[in-house]
Amino acid sequence: MTSHVTISHGSDFFGVDTIAVTALRALSQHVRAVLPSDDHPPLTAILDDAGERPHILDTAQAALLAVLLHRAAAHRKLPRQCRDVATLLGIAAATAATDTTPWTWTPTTEGHPR
């Protein structure tokens, strides 16, 4: 297992975000508590699998995840650190949803986590 995931369509100079796997897994647990059980599976599945293998998501998948991430980030019971990660991912997902290139999550052992 890797320690970080590099996510395309991000906010840094190179257009990526590097997020610690532990932060993504923590977000997954909290998302289960703030989103309805019928809504969270598409999001928690990718968060739980973060760092295990690369993910390539098309624009429709990115759009769905953008909505779920924004809903989670707006929830008052989501801890601040998770809210920050959800917001960052939501922005990247929304950007990917309007782009012709897929949204990618690439495991890596390098990077400065957010």
N, C-alpha and C positions, 0 to 999 in steps of 0.2 A: 504494500500500500504506500502511496505517496503522501507527502505532507501538505501539498498545496494543489490548487486547481487554477489554471489560467483560463479565463473566460473571455471570449471574443466580444466585440462591440462594447468594450469597456470605456472607462473615463480617463485613462492615463494617456500620455503622449503617443504611445504605440497602439492605442485603441483596445487595450485589454485591461482586465482586472485580475489580480492574483489574490486568491482568498484561501485561508487555511482550511483544510479538510475538517478540522475540529469545529470551526465556526459554521460551516455548512451543515454538519451533523447536528449541532446545537440548534440551529435554525429549524431543522426538520422536526425536532422534538417539540419546539414551541409552536410551530405551525399547526401541529395536530391539536393543540389546545385552543387555537384562536379561529381556525377555519372549520366549517361543518365537515363531518366525516365523508359526505358525498363529494366534497369539493377538493380536499387536499391530496388525494392519492397521486395525481400526475406530478405534483410538485414534490411531495415527500419521497416519491420513488427516485427521482434524480438526485435529490439532496442526500438520501441514504446511500446512494451508489457513488457519490462524489469521491474521486480519487482512486476508484477501482478500475475504471476504464474510460476511454474517451467517449464523449457524447456529441452527436451531431444532430441538431434540431432544426426542422424546417420553419418557415415563417408562421405557419398556423400553430405549431407547438410553442414557438416563442411568444406569440400573441396570447395564447392561453396562460402560459406561465407568467407573463407580464401582469395580467389581470390578477392572478392569484397572489403574486408577490406584492403588488400594490395594496390589495385588500389586507394581506397579513401585516404589512408595514404600517397601515393606518389603524390597526387594532390597538386600543389603549392598553391591553394586557401583554402585548409583546414587549419583552425587555429591550432597553435602548440599544444594546450591542447587536442584538438580533435584528432590530428595526433598521439599523444602519446597513447591515448586510443585505436585508430584504430590499431596501430602497435601492442600493447599488445594483443588485441583480435585476430588479424590476426595470430600472432605466436601461440596462444592457439588453434585457429581453425585448423591451419596447422598441429599441433601436434596431435590433435584429429582425423584429417583425416587419419592419418597413424596408429592409435591405434585401438584396437579391442573393447574398451569400448566407449560408447557414450559420446558426448560432452554435459555437463549439465550446465544449468544456474539455480541457486537456490536462490530465494529471501531470504533475511535475514535482521535483524535489527541490527546486530552486524558487526563489522569489521572496518578496517582502509582503507578508500577509496584511490585509486590511482588517 
